[in-house]
Amino acid sequence: MLNLLEAAQPAGDMSDPAVPDLVLYQDLSGGSRVIGDLGAGRFDVISQRGGFFVAAPNFANTVLVEKRHQLRSLSFPVSRWQSIVEEAAGGTFFFGSHSLYRGSFASPRIRSAIQHLWQLCDEEGVPSRLLAQAAGCEILAELCRLIGSPLVTVRGGLAAWAERRCIEMMRARLSEDISLDELAAEARLSTFHFSRMFKRSVGVPPRVYLTRLRLEKACELLERTDLPVTEIAQEVGYSSNQVLARIFMKHRRMSPSNYRRAMRTQVS
């Protein structure tokens, strides 16, 4: 769904062969002269720190960078995203649109989304399908807005039955890598519209709500069982006890073991 990369890059030729992905680049260093063609003709700009470039799919781009720099890139396979984005934009967004590929641009919304995505990857390891899809929808929605393809308006939240069934599915499959597609199918909605309607109904995005459910279940298991922390982490969908510990420190300000000890001290 979404391929992530961060790397230090030397000055020089950064040209790439044609690939069937839309690629979003973020220059974390800035201040470098960048000359290239990403699908809409030649440009010659000074990159801004935190600024973005977008490379067109199926286009052999040419890029020359004057200085060494730190780069993040996100690749969106067109085959996985085309129908989602076209539906969100009412059929007015096409990955072949040249206005996206004309050099450097700034976007506080995309910058915030990427920063949040990397932070969550640091906390949880490899991003879940739910996280990757949600981040992708948010970023592509902003790209739609920037090229003048406003999103289709969504009024209201989920129907009561859809909200109930989706939350039941989340609870029943805490240990699995559940996807946004699966939740949307349960609500009989498109992936993009489901994400926005869920937030309107529940108050937070599906990914945030899933974290709440996992933390709630982990707390219950710590309080009521003697299962090892590693087992509890796997039971609620985290790859290791270290990941669960990071989640606990963020949301409970203590480790899982200390939480268990504190709860049992209160009871006694």
Summary of the structure (lengths in Angstrom):
residues: 268
radius of gyration: 21.2
end to end distance: 48.6
largest distance: 71.9
contacts: 851
relative contact order: 0.11
helix: 50%
strand: 17%
